[in-house]
Amino acid sequence: MKNILKNIEGDRAIWALVAILALLSFLPVYSASTNLVYVANNGTTTFHLFKHAFLLSCGFLIIYGVHKIPYRYFSGGSVLMLPLVVALLIFTLTKGTTIGGANASRWIQIPIIGVGFQTSTLAGLVLMVYVARYLARNKEKAITFKESFIQLWLPIAITLVFILPANFSTTAIIFSMILVVTFIGGYPIKYLASVVGIGVLVLTLFVLTAKAFPNAMPNRVDTWISRIENFSNKNVEEGYQVEKAKIAIASGGIKGRGPGKSVQKNFLPQSSSDFIFAIIVEEFGLAGALTVILLYFSLLIRFLVAAKKANTIFATLLIIGVGLPIIFQAIINMAVAVNLFPVTGQTLPLISSGGTSIWMTCFAIGIILSVTADKEKEKSIESEENPLDILHETIG
């Protein structure tokens, strides 16, 4: 154990918070997996518990391996990975797993271990690193819209185009996080406004095209519109998932029913992944909910501290780019459970079951730890002005 601790580098607080979140995930995942056993007739609760333990173990191996890589290598790696990511997205869209026969291709199956891999999650991570790289390399240059459109936004657009047909929520989250990072990184606001306008136009054309040719992407656009309408129109009867999640939360009270005593886990679809926060509240009450929220808030603080202490602009933007989506995804997952957001299908990072979410979150954390573990005092030709200071001055 001492030898392992000696080889662990980087921010120890981040290591501790990630370990605590992972350990806390076992009870709700084990409890909620009864839904998969009795409703979906898929394995046993013990099988799902060991599967979750295996996925988390692999995740921590990913963190360990990635945090040993000098963070500067991720800059060039993002450029090399973009074509591969686009190829994987195309393959997933055409050959990936579907849901109920609908065009919701999001996963490709890893044959050896039988785990589904959601390629859009990898694409989001690669894009965030790519954006950080571009902003850092052009910090001292006068950015023009034409040049940035070709070098920055065109690769982003091509990637997002192949995510959008099967996963609108992930596309929206990635695009939103890119806008946040580019704003913090000092990208001209007038150009950002143009990018947002173009994005809205492209989305509108996509929806109109899908409505005009419904057989091209059956059910997907109708599903998006239905979810938004059901959320915005309070007179419409709530969806089944939201209704069961709210019942679970309401019955949890302050102390909760107790570990493993959830009732709604037997009725709530995706209770071990997308709606696991509702099960946590039902079993552990308000105290359990506040504990989870506090852990994610603490993780956010450590990310910001690490970004502030980073030696280079790329390191700062890298932490922000791969760290903020983890917290944002957690907020969305919890907000969906309490009906503050429409249903999106986003998991709770490090707590929900599922291989891709755990592994990509661990990869992102490994990148952050790589930055915090870097011992060299780099003499960068980039400006030493910190992007967080720019954000502070802009707001102030």
N, C-alpha and C positions, 0 to 999 in steps of 0.2 A: 504493500500500500504506500509506503514511504517513497519507493522508487517511482511509483505512478504520480504521486503528488509533486515530486521533484521535476518531472517532465512536463507538468501542466504549466503553461505560461498564460500571460494575458490577465485581464481583469478578473480577480477571484470572485468579486461580487456577482458578475455576470454568470460565471460558472455555477455559483451557489444558487442563484435564482432559477437558472435553467434546470438544475438538478431537482430543486424543490417542486417546480411545476411538473416535471416528469414523474416524480414520486407520487404527487397528489392525483395524477391521472389514473392510477391503477384502480382505485375503488370505484369511481364513477364509470369507467370503461367496463370493468368486470360486471358491475350491476346492470348497466344498460345493454350489455351484450345479450341478455335474455331475449331481447326483441329479435335479434338475428337468429337465435336458436329456435324459438317457438313460433315466430311469425314467418320468418324467411326460411326456416328449416335449414340453417346453415351451421353445422358443427355443434360444439358444446361451449358453455361459458368458459370452461378451463382452456379450451383450444383458443378462444379469442383472447384470453388473458395472456397466455404464453406467446401468441402472435404479437400482441401489443408490446410485450416485454422484448421480444426479438427485434421489432422495428425500432424501439427506443434504444436498444443496445447498439444496433447498427447506426442509429442517429448520433450517438455519443462517439462512436468510432469515426464518423464523418467529421464531427466537430474537432476531435483530436488531430485527425490527419490534415484537415484544412488549416487549422490554426498554426500548424508547423510550416506552412507555405508562406514565404514573404508576400505581403499584400500587394506589392508592386507587380507581381506576376499576373494578378487578376485583370490588370488593365489590358494587356495584349491578349489575354485569354478570352475576354469578352468579344473581341473582334473575330477571333478564330471560331468561337462558339456560335455566333449569330447565324451563319449559313446552315450549320448543323441543326440548330433550333428550328429554323424555318422548314427544313426538310422533315424533321420529326413532327412538326405541326401539320404539314401537308399529309404525311402518312397517317397521323392520328385522325385527321378529319375524314379521310377516305376509308381507312381500315380499322379505326379504333372501336372500342366497345360502345354500344348504344344502350339507351335506357328505354325499355318497353317498346322497342322498335322505332322510336323517334330518333330524329337526327340530332343526337346529343353526344356526338363522339368526342370524348374528352380523355380517354385512357387508352394506353397500350399495355398489353399484358407482358410482364416479365416471366418467361416460361419456367425458369429454374425454381424460383421461390413462389410463383403463383400470386404475385402482388401486382396490382394495377398501378401504372405510372401515369400521372397527369402531366402531360408535356407543357401545358400552359404555365404551370407553376415554375418550371425550369426556365421557360422563356421570360417570365417576369423578372426573375433573379438576374439573368444575363443582361436584360435590358437596363436594369438599374445600375449595374456595374458599367455598362457601355455609356450611359448618360453621365455618370460621374467622371469617366475618362474624358469624354468630350469637353465638359465644362472646365475640368482642371487644365487640359491642354490649351484651351482658348481663353484662359482667364485674362491674359495681358493683351489679347487681340480685340480689335473692334469687330464685333460679330455682325454680319449682314444676314438678312433673312434668307436670301437665295443660297448663300453658302451653307448656312446652318440647316436649311431645309434638305439639302442633298446629303450632307454628312450626318445629321442628327435625326431629323424627323422622318426622312424617307425609310431608313431601316426600321425605325419604330413603327411606322405605318404598315409596312409590309408584314412585320411580325404580328401586329394586332389584328390585321385583316384575317389572318388564318386562325386567330383565337375567337374572334367575334361570333361566327356562325353557331358555335357550340356552347359558348360560355360568355354571355354578355356581362355578367357581374364581375368576372375576373378581368375582362377587358377594361371595364370602367375603373376598377381599382388600380390596375397597372397604370392606366393613363393619368389618373388623378395623382398618383404618387410621383410620376414623372414630372408633372406640372409643379408639384411641391418642390422637388429637388432642383429643377431648373430655376425656379424662383429664388430659392435659397442660394443657388450657385451664381446668381447675378445675371441670368439671361434676361435680355430686355423685355420689360412688361408689355410693350406695344406689340412685340412679336408673339408673345404668349397669347395675347388676345386674338391675334390672327389664327394661331394654331387651334385655339378652342373653337373659334368660328368654323374653321375647316372641318374639325372633328364632328361638330354638331351637324354640319351639312352632309358629311359622309354617312353618318349614322342615319340621318333622315332618308337619304337615298337608298340605303341598305334596307331599311324597314319598308319603304314603299315598293322596292323591287321584290322583297320577300312576300309582301301582300299580293303583288300582281302575279307572282309565280309561286303559289303556295306549295306545289309539289317539290320544289327545289329544296326547301328546308321545312318539312312538315312539323307543325306544332311549336317550333322554337319561338318565333316572333309573337305568336298568339299567347304563348306562356309568359313572355316578358310583359306584354301589355296587360294580361289578366292579373299578374301579380301587382303591378303598379296601380291598376284600377281598384283592386280589392283593398290595397293599402290606403289609397287616398280617399276612397269613398266609404265613409264610416257606416253608411246605410246598408252596404253589402255584407252578407253573412261572411264571417271570418273563415279563412281556410282551415282545413282540418289540422294541419301541423301547428299553426299559430294558436288555435283554440286549445289543443292539448298542452302546448308549451305554457300557456298562461294558466291553465288549471294546475299544472305541476308547480309553477312558481307560487301561485296563490296558496296552495296547500302546504308549502314548505314552512311558512311562518318564519319565526326568528331562529329557532333551534333546528328545524327540519324534522323529517320523519325518522331519520337515522340511516346509517350506511346500509345499502342494499334493500331498503324498504320503500323505494319508489313504486308508485302504482302506475303512473303514466308511462313508464318505460316500456310497458307491454303494449301500449297503444300508439305511442309517438314514433313515427317513422324517422330514421336517421338519429335515433336517440343517443347513439354512441359517438356520433360525429358532429353533424350540423347543429343539433339541438342538445348537446351534452350539457350546456350551461343550465338549461331548464332542469335537468336531472340533478345537477349539483345543488341547485337552490332547493329542490324538493327534498333531497336527502339531508343536506347540511344547513339549510335555511339561509337567513340573511347573513349570518356569520360566515358561512362558506362562500357566499357570493362576494362579500367584502374582502375576504382573504384573497380570492382569485384576482379581483380588481386591483388590490394593493400590490400584488406580485407583478402584474403587468405594468402598473404605474412605476414601480421601483425599477423594473427593467428599462423602461423608457428613460428614466433619470440617468441610469448608468450609461445608456447609449449616448445621451447628450453630453455627459461628462467626458466620455471617451472621444466624442467628436471634437469637443472643445480643446482637449489635450493633444490631439493628433498633430504630427509634425508637418504634414503637407496638406495642401488643399484637396488633392485626390483622396487622401486618407479620411479627411473630414467628410467629404461628399460620399465616400464609399460607405462609411458607417451610417450616415443619414439615409442613403439610398436603399440599403439592404435591411436596416434596422426598423425604420418607420413603418414599412409594410407589415411587419410582424405585429406591431402594436395596433395598427389600423385594422388589420384582419380580426384581431381579438375584439376590438370595439364593435365591429360590424356583427360578428357572431353573437355577442351578448345583446346588442341592440335588436337583432332579429328575434331573439328569444323573448324579449319583453315587448315586441311589436312596435319598436321605434323605427325600424327599417323594414322594407319589403324583404321577403324571403330571397336569399341570394345563394345559398349552398356553400358558404364559407365555413371552414372548420375553425375550432379554437386551437391556436398553435400550441404544440407540445402537450396538449391534454386530450384532444379528440383522437379517436382511432383513425388509422389510415397511413399508408406508407409514404406517399408523395409529400403530403403536408409536413409530416415529421422530418423527413430527410431533407427537404429543401429549406425548412426552418433551421435545421441544424447546420446546413451548409452556410446559410447566411450568418448564423451566430459564429461559426468557425472563421468566416471572413473578418468579422468584427474583432474577434479575439486575436486574429493574426495582426491586425493593426495595433491593438493594445500591447501585444507581445513584442512588437518591433523595438529593438534596443538601439538601432542606429540613429544618429542625429543627421538626418538627410539634409544636404545642401541643395535645395530645389531652386531651379531657375524660375519657378512659378512665383507669383506674388504671395507674400506671407500674410496678407490680409485674410482673416478667417471668414468664410461664408456666413457663419452664425452672427458675426458682427454686422455684416451687411444686412441680414434680416432684422437685427435689432435696430439699426439705423433707419431702415425702411419703415418699420412699424412706428418707431419713435418720431 
